[in-house]
Amino acid sequence: MHGYVYILRSLKNNRFYIGSTINVDKRIQKHNTGFVQSTRNSHPYKIELIQEYRTIKEARQIEYKIKKLKRRDYIEKMILEKYIKLGR
């Protein structure tokens, strides 16, 4: 089963949220309806980038690496280039 990494931008405070899932539409809907505790106070969100991976495990590894960077400029570069450039 394929996995996806997504980057959202809060329309409320302009902050990014990075996540991974197997069902992008369902997951983003949960973010935008306040169902996800970590993003509840910052919705609505705009989808900035979605990238597919072979497995959810691989997608989660990439999500973790992006979150570990804690660099807004790297996230903005990924969005601008429409591609997540990180190793496994």
NUZADO-960560 format. One record per atom (N, C-alpha, C, CB): residue in one letter; x, y, z. Coordinates in steps of 0.2 Angstrom, whole numbers, always signed. Glycine has a CB too. Layout:
# NUZADO-960560
<resn: a c1: X c2: Y c3: Z> .
...
***
This chain:
# NUZADO-960560
<resn: m c1: +4 c2: -6 c3: +0> .
<resn: m c1: +0 c2: +0 c3: +0> .
<resn: m c1: +4 c2: +6 c3: +0> .
<resn: m c1: -5 c2: +0 c3: +6> .
<resn: h c1: +3 c2: +11 c3: -4> .
<resn: h c1: +7 c2: +17 c3: -5> .
<resn: h c1: +5 c2: +22 c3: +1> .
<resn: h c1: +5 c2: +21 c3: -11> .
<resn: g c1: +10 c2: +26 c3: +2> .
<resn: g c1: +10 c2: +31 c3: +8> .
<resn: g c1: +11 c2: +38 c3: +5> .
<resn: g c1: +15 c2: +29 c3: +13> .
<resn: y c1: +9 c2: +43 c3: +8> .
<resn: y c1: +10 c2: +50 c3: +6> .
<resn: y c1: +12 c2: +54 c3: +11> .
<resn: y c1: +3 c2: +52 c3: +3> .
<resn: v c1: +17 c2: +59 c3: +10> .
<resn: v c1: +19 c2: +64 c3: +14> .
<resn: v c1: +15 c2: +70 c3: +12> .
<resn: v c1: +27 c2: +65 c3: +14> .
<resn: y c1: +13 c2: +74 c3: +16> .
<resn: y c1: +9 c2: +80 c3: +14> .
<resn: y c1: +12 c2: +86 c3: +18> .
<resn: y c1: +2 c2: +80 c3: +14> .
<resn: i c1: +12 c2: +92 c3: +15> .
<resn: i c1: +13 c2: +98 c3: +19> .
<resn: i c1: +7 c2: +103 c3: +18> .
<resn: i c1: +20 c2: +102 c3: +16> .
<resn: l c1: +5 c2: +105 c3: +24> .
<resn: l c1: -1 c2: +109 c3: +24> .
<resn: l c1: +2 c2: +116 c3: +27> .
<resn: l c1: -6 c2: +107 c3: +29> .
<resn: r c1: -2 c2: +121 c3: +25> .
<resn: r c1: -1 c2: +128 c3: +28> .
<resn: r c1: -7 c2: +131 c3: +31> .
<resn: r c1: +2 c2: +133 c3: +22> .
<resn: s c1: -6 c2: +133 c3: +37> .
<resn: s c1: -12 c2: +135 c3: +41> .
<resn: s c1: -14 c2: +142 c3: +38> .
<resn: s c1: -11 c2: +136 c3: +48> .
<resn: l c1: -20 c2: +143 c3: +36> .
<resn: l c1: -23 c2: +150 c3: +34> .
<resn: l c1: -24 c2: +154 c3: +40> .
<resn: l c1: -29 c2: +149 c3: +30> .
<resn: k c1: -24 c2: +152 c3: +46> .
<resn: k c1: -25 c2: +156 c3: +52> .
<resn: k c1: -18 c2: +159 c3: +54> .
<resn: k c1: -27 c2: +151 c3: +57> .
<resn: n c1: -13 c2: +155 c3: +54> .
<resn: n c1: -6 c2: +158 c3: +57> .
<resn: n c1: +0 c2: +157 c3: +52> .
<resn: n c1: -5 c2: +155 c3: +63> .
<resn: n c1: -1 c2: +154 c3: +46> .
<resn: n c1: +4 c2: +153 c3: +41> .
<resn: n c1: +9 c2: +148 c3: +43> .
<resn: n c1: +7 c2: +160 c3: +40> .
<resn: r c1: +8 c2: +144 c3: +48> .
<resn: r c1: +13 c2: +139 c3: +50> .
<resn: r c1: +12 c2: +133 c3: +45> .
<resn: r c1: +12 c2: +137 c3: +57> .
<resn: f c1: +17 c2: +129 c3: +45> .
<resn: f c1: +17 c2: +123 c3: +41> .
<resn: f c1: +15 c2: +117 c3: +46> .
<resn: f c1: +23 c2: +121 c3: +37> .
<resn: y c1: +12 c2: +112 c3: +43> .
<resn: y c1: +11 c2: +105 c3: +46> .
<resn: y c1: +13 c2: +100 c3: +41> .
<resn: y c1: +4 c2: +104 c3: +49> .
<resn: i c1: +17 c2: +95 c3: +44> .
<resn: i c1: +19 c2: +90 c3: +39> .
<resn: i c1: +16 c2: +83 c3: +42> .
<resn: i c1: +27 c2: +89 c3: +39> .
<resn: g c1: +14 c2: +79 c3: +38> .
<resn: g c1: +11 c2: +73 c3: +40> .
<resn: g c1: +12 c2: +68 c3: +35> .
<resn: g c1: +3 c2: +74 c3: +41> .
<resn: s c1: +9 c2: +61 c3: +36> .
<resn: s c1: +10 c2: +56 c3: +32> .
<resn: s c1: +3 c2: +52 c3: +33> .
<resn: s c1: +16 c2: +51 c3: +33> .
<resn: t c1: +1 c2: +48 c3: +27> .
<resn: t c1: -5 c2: +45 c3: +28> .
<resn: t c1: -6 c2: +40 c3: +22> .
<resn: t c1: -11 c2: +50 c3: +28> .
<resn: i c1: -11 c2: +36 c3: +22> .
<resn: i c1: -12 c2: +32 c3: +16> .
<resn: i c1: -18 c2: +34 c3: +12> .
<resn: i c1: -13 c2: +24 c3: +18> .
<resn: n c1: -22 c2: +39 c3: +15> .
<resn: n c1: -28 c2: +42 c3: +12> .
<resn: n c1: -28 c2: +49 c3: +13> .
<resn: n c1: -34 c2: +39 c3: +15> .
<resn: v c1: -25 c2: +53 c3: +8> .
<resn: v c1: -24 c2: +60 c3: +9> .
<resn: v c1: -30 c2: +64 c3: +10> .
<resn: v c1: -20 c2: +63 c3: +3> .
<resn: d c1: -35 c2: +63 c3: +6> .
<resn: d c1: -41 c2: +66 c3: +6> .
<resn: d c1: -45 c2: +66 c3: +13> .
<resn: d c1: -46 c2: +64 c3: +1> .
<resn: k c1: -45 c2: +60 c3: +15> .
<resn: k c1: -48 c2: +59 c3: +22> .
<resn: k c1: -44 c2: +62 c3: +28> .
<resn: k c1: -49 c2: +51 c3: +23> .
<resn: r c1: -38 c2: +62 c3: +27> .
<resn: r c1: -33 c2: +65 c3: +32> .
<resn: r c1: -34 c2: +72 c3: +32> .
<resn: r c1: -26 c2: +62 c3: +31> .
<resn: i c1: -34 c2: +75 c3: +27> .
<resn: i c1: -34 c2: +83 c3: +26> .
<resn: i c1: -41 c2: +85 c3: +29> .
<resn: i c1: -33 c2: +85 c3: +19> .
<resn: q c1: -46 c2: +81 c3: +27> .
<resn: q c1: -53 c2: +83 c3: +29> .
<resn: q c1: -53 c2: +83 c3: +37> .
<resn: q c1: -58 c2: +78 c3: +27> .
<resn: k c1: -49 c2: +78 c3: +40> .
<resn: k c1: -49 c2: +78 c3: +47> .
<resn: k c1: -45 c2: +84 c3: +50> .
<resn: k c1: -46 c2: +71 c3: +50> .
<resn: h c1: -40 c2: +86 c3: +47> .
<resn: h c1: -36 c2: +92 c3: +49> .
<resn: h c1: -41 c2: +98 c3: +49> .
<resn: h c1: -30 c2: +93 c3: +45> .
<resn: n c1: -45 c2: +99 c3: +43> .
<resn: n c1: -49 c2: +105 c3: +42> .
<resn: n c1: -55 c2: +105 c3: +46> .
<resn: n c1: -50 c2: +105 c3: +35> .
<resn: t c1: -57 c2: +99 c3: +49> .
<resn: t c1: -63 c2: +99 c3: +53> .
<resn: t c1: -61 c2: +99 c3: +61> .
<resn: t c1: -67 c2: +93 c3: +52> .
<resn: g c1: -55 c2: +100 c3: +63> .
<resn: g c1: -53 c2: +100 c3: +70> .
<resn: g c1: -53 c2: +93 c3: +73> .
<resn: g c1: -58 c2: +104 c3: +73> .
<resn: f c1: -53 c2: +88 c3: +69> .
<resn: f c1: -52 c2: +81 c3: +72> .
<resn: f c1: -46 c2: +79 c3: +75> .
<resn: f c1: -55 c2: +76 c3: +67> .
<resn: v c1: -40 c2: +82 c3: +72> .
<resn: v c1: -33 c2: +81 c3: +74> .
<resn: v c1: -31 c2: +86 c3: +79> .
<resn: v c1: -29 c2: +81 c3: +68> .
<resn: q c1: -30 c2: +83 c3: +85> .
<resn: q c1: -28 c2: +87 c3: +91> .
<resn: q c1: -22 c2: +92 c3: +90> .
<resn: q c1: -27 c2: +83 c3: +97> .
<resn: s c1: -17 c2: +90 c3: +86> .
<resn: s c1: -11 c2: +94 c3: +85> .
<resn: s c1: -12 c2: +100 c3: +81> .
<resn: s c1: -5 c2: +90 c3: +83> .
<resn: t c1: -18 c2: +100 c3: +76> .
<resn: t c1: -19 c2: +105 c3: +72> .
<resn: t c1: -26 c2: +108 c3: +73> .
<resn: t c1: -19 c2: +102 c3: +65> .
<resn: r c1: -29 c2: +107 c3: +78> .
<resn: r c1: -36 c2: +109 c3: +80> .
<resn: r c1: -36 c2: +117 c3: +80> .
<resn: r c1: -38 c2: +106 c3: +86> .
<resn: n c1: -31 c2: +120 c3: +83> .
<resn: n c1: -32 c2: +127 c3: +84> .
<resn: n c1: -29 c2: +131 c3: +78> .
<resn: n c1: -28 c2: +129 c3: +90> .
<resn: s c1: -27 c2: +128 c3: +73> .
<resn: s c1: -24 c2: +132 c3: +67> .
<resn: s c1: -28 c2: +131 c3: +61> .
<resn: s c1: -17 c2: +130 c3: +67> .
<resn: h c1: -33 c2: +127 c3: +61> .
<resn: h c1: -37 c2: +126 c3: +54> .
<resn: h c1: -41 c2: +132 c3: +52> .
<resn: h c1: -41 c2: +120 c3: +54> .
<resn: p c1: -42 c2: +133 c3: +46> .
<resn: p c1: -41 c2: +129 c3: +40> .
<resn: p c1: -34 c2: +129 c3: +37> .
<resn: p c1: -46 c2: +131 c3: +35> .
<resn: y c1: -33 c2: +123 c3: +34> .
<resn: y c1: -27 c2: +122 c3: +30> .
<resn: y c1: -27 c2: +122 c3: +23> .
<resn: y c1: -24 c2: +116 c3: +33> .
<resn: k c1: -22 c2: +124 c3: +20> .
<resn: k c1: -21 c2: +124 c3: +12> .
<resn: k c1: -16 c2: +118 c3: +11> .
<resn: k c1: -19 c2: +131 c3: +9> .
<resn: i c1: -17 c2: +114 c3: +6> .
<resn: i c1: -12 c2: +109 c3: +4> .
<resn: i c1: -7 c2: +112 c3: +0> .
<resn: i c1: -16 c2: +103 c3: +0> .
<resn: e c1: -1 c2: +112 c3: +2> .
<resn: e c1: +5 c2: +115 c3: -1> .
<resn: e c1: +9 c2: +109 c3: -6> .
<resn: e c1: +10 c2: +118 c3: +3> .
<resn: l c1: +9 c2: +103 c3: -3> .
<resn: l c1: +13 c2: +98 c3: -7> .
<resn: l c1: +11 c2: +91 c3: -5> .
<resn: l c1: +20 c2: +99 c3: -6> .
<resn: i c1: +10 c2: +87 c3: -9> .
<resn: i c1: +9 c2: +80 c3: -8> .
<resn: i c1: +14 c2: +76 c3: -12> .
<resn: i c1: +1 c2: +78 c3: -9> .
<resn: q c1: +17 c2: +71 c3: -9> .
<resn: q c1: +22 c2: +67 c3: -13> .
<resn: q c1: +20 c2: +59 c3: -11> .
<resn: q c1: +29 c2: +69 c3: -11> .
<resn: e c1: +20 c2: +55 c3: -16> .
<resn: e c1: +19 c2: +48 c3: -15> .
<resn: e c1: +25 c2: +44 c3: -14> .
<resn: e c1: +15 c2: +45 c3: -21> .
<resn: y c1: +25 c2: +39 c3: -9> .
<resn: y c1: +30 c2: +34 c3: -8> .
<resn: y c1: +28 c2: +27 c3: -9> .
<resn: y c1: +33 c2: +35 c3: -1> .
<resn: r c1: +32 c2: +22 c3: -10> .
<resn: r c1: +30 c2: +15 c3: -11> .
<resn: r c1: +26 c2: +12 c3: -5> .
<resn: r c1: +36 c2: +11 c3: -12> .
<resn: t c1: +28 c2: +14 c3: +1> .
<resn: t c1: +25 c2: +12 c3: +7> .
<resn: t c1: +24 c2: +17 c3: +12> .
<resn: t c1: +29 c2: +6 c3: +10> .
<resn: i c1: +19 c2: +16 c3: +17> .
<resn: i c1: +18 c2: +21 c3: +22> .
<resn: i c1: +24 c2: +21 c3: +27> .
<resn: i c1: +11 c2: +19 c3: +26> .
<resn: k c1: +27 c2: +16 c3: +28> .
<resn: k c1: +33 c2: +16 c3: +32> .
<resn: k c1: +38 c2: +21 c3: +29> .
<resn: k c1: +36 c2: +9 c3: +32> .
<resn: e c1: +39 c2: +21 c3: +23> .
<resn: e c1: +44 c2: +25 c3: +19> .
<resn: e c1: +42 c2: +32 c3: +20> .
<resn: e c1: +45 c2: +23 c3: +12> .
<resn: a c1: +35 c2: +34 c3: +19> .
<resn: a c1: +32 c2: +40 c3: +20> .
<resn: a c1: +33 c2: +43 c3: +27> .
<resn: a c1: +25 c2: +40 c3: +18> .
<resn: r c1: +32 c2: +39 c3: +32> .
<resn: r c1: +33 c2: +41 c3: +39> .
<resn: r c1: +40 c2: +42 c3: +41> .
<resn: r c1: +31 c2: +35 c3: +44> .
<resn: q c1: +45 c2: +39 c3: +37> .
<resn: q c1: +52 c2: +40 c3: +38> .
<resn: q c1: +54 c2: +47 c3: +36> .
<resn: q c1: +57 c2: +35 c3: +35> .
<resn: i c1: +51 c2: +49 c3: +30> .
<resn: i c1: +52 c2: +55 c3: +27> .
<resn: i c1: +49 c2: +61 c3: +31> .
<resn: i c1: +50 c2: +55 c3: +19> .
<resn: e c1: +43 c2: +60 c3: +33> .
<resn: e c1: +39 c2: +64 c3: +37> .
<resn: e c1: +44 c2: +66 c3: +44> .
<resn: e c1: +33 c2: +62 c3: +40> .
<resn: y c1: +46 c2: +61 c3: +47> .
<resn: y c1: +51 c2: +62 c3: +53> .
<resn: y c1: +57 c2: +66 c3: +51> .
<resn: y c1: +53 c2: +55 c3: +56> .
<resn: k c1: +60 c2: +64 c3: +46> .
<resn: k c1: +66 c2: +68 c3: +44> .
<resn: k c1: +65 c2: +76 c3: +42> .
<resn: k c1: +69 c2: +65 c3: +37> .
<resn: i c1: +59 c2: +77 c3: +39> .
<resn: i c1: +57 c2: +84 c3: +38> .
<resn: i c1: +56 c2: +87 c3: +45> .
<resn: i c1: +51 c2: +84 c3: +33> .
<resn: k c1: +52 c2: +84 c3: +49> .
<resn: k c1: +50 c2: +87 c3: +56> .
<resn: k c1: +57 c2: +88 c3: +60> .
<resn: k c1: +46 c2: +83 c3: +59> .
<resn: k c1: +62 c2: +84 c3: +59> .
<resn: k c1: +68 c2: +85 c3: +63> .
<resn: k c1: +72 c2: +91 c3: +60> .
<resn: k c1: +72 c2: +78 c3: +62> .
<resn: l c1: +71 c2: +92 c3: +54> .
<resn: l c1: +75 c2: +98 c3: +51> .
<resn: l c1: +73 c2: +105 c3: +55> .
<resn: l c1: +74 c2: +99 c3: +44> .
<resn: k c1: +67 c2: +106 c3: +56> .
<resn: k c1: +64 c2: +112 c3: +59> .
<resn: k c1: +67 c2: +118 c3: +56> .
<resn: k c1: +67 c2: +112 c3: +67> .
<resn: r c1: +67 c2: +118 c3: +49> .
<resn: r c1: +69 c2: +123 c3: +45> .
<resn: r c1: +64 c2: +125 c3: +40> .
<resn: r c1: +75 c2: +121 c3: +41> .
<resn: r c1: +61 c2: +131 c3: +41> .
<resn: r c1: +55 c2: +134 c3: +37> .
<resn: r c1: +58 c2: +135 c3: +30> .
<resn: r c1: +53 c2: +140 c3: +40> .
<resn: d c1: +64 c2: +137 c3: +29> .
<resn: d c1: +67 c2: +138 c3: +22> .
<resn: d c1: +67 c2: +132 c3: +18> .
<resn: d c1: +74 c2: +141 c3: +23> .
<resn: y c1: +69 c2: +126 c3: +21> .
<resn: y c1: +69 c2: +120 c3: +18> .
<resn: y c1: +62 c2: +118 c3: +16> .
<resn: y c1: +72 c2: +114 c3: +22> .
<resn: i c1: +57 c2: +119 c3: +20> .
<resn: i c1: +50 c2: +117 c3: +18> .
<resn: i c1: +48 c2: +121 c3: +13> .
<resn: i c1: +46 c2: +118 c3: +25> .
<resn: e c1: +49 c2: +128 c3: +13> .
<resn: e c1: +47 c2: +132 c3: +8> .
<resn: e c1: +50 c2: +131 c3: +1> .
<resn: e c1: +49 c2: +140 c3: +10> .
<resn: k c1: +57 c2: +128 c3: +1> .
<resn: k c1: +60 c2: +126 c3: -5> .
<resn: k c1: +57 c2: +120 c3: -8> .
<resn: k c1: +68 c2: +125 c3: -3> .
<resn: m c1: +55 c2: +115 c3: -4> .
<resn: m c1: +52 c2: +109 c3: -6> .
<resn: m c1: +45 c2: +111 c3: -10> .
<resn: m c1: +50 c2: +104 c3: +0> .
<resn: i c1: +41 c2: +116 c3: -6> .
<resn: i c1: +35 c2: +118 c3: -9> .
<resn: i c1: +36 c2: +122 c3: -16> .
<resn: i c1: +31 c2: +123 c3: -4> .
<resn: l c1: +41 c2: +126 c3: -16> .
<resn: l c1: +43 c2: +130 c3: -22> .
<resn: l c1: +45 c2: +125 c3: -28> .
<resn: l c1: +48 c2: +135 c3: -21> .
<resn: e c1: +49 c2: +120 c3: -26> .
<resn: e c1: +51 c2: +115 c3: -31> .
<resn: e c1: +46 c2: +109 c3: -32> .
<resn: e c1: +58 c2: +112 c3: -29> .
<resn: k c1: +41 c2: +109 c3: -28> .
<resn: k c1: +35 c2: +104 c3: -29> .
<resn: k c1: +38 c2: +97 c3: -28> .
<resn: k c1: +32 c2: +105 c3: -35> .
<resn: y c1: +43 c2: +96 c3: -24> .
<resn: y c1: +47 c2: +90 c3: -23> .
<resn: y c1: +50 c2: +89 c3: -16> .
<resn: y c1: +51 c2: +88 c3: -29> .
<resn: i c1: +49 c2: +84 c3: -13> .
<resn: i c1: +53 c2: +83 c3: -7> .
<resn: i c1: +59 c2: +79 c3: -8> .
<resn: i c1: +49 c2: +79 c3: -2> .
<resn: k c1: +65 c2: +82 c3: -7> .
<resn: k c1: +72 c2: +80 c3: -9> .
<resn: k c1: +75 c2: +78 c3: -2> .
<resn: k c1: +76 c2: +85 c3: -13> .
<resn: l c1: +74 c2: +72 c3: +0> .
<resn: l c1: +77 c2: +69 c3: +6> .
<resn: l c1: +78 c2: +61 c3: +5> .
<resn: l c1: +73 c2: +70 c3: +13> .
<resn: g c1: +84 c2: +59 c3: +7> .
<resn: g c1: +85 c2: +52 c3: +7> .
<resn: g c1: +81 c2: +48 c3: +11> .
<resn: g c1: +92 c2: +50 c3: +8> .
<resn: r c1: +81 c2: +41 c3: +11> .
<resn: r c1: +77 c2: +37 c3: +15> .
<resn: r c1: +79 c2: +37 c3: +22> .
<resn: r c1: +77 c2: +30 c3: +12> .
***
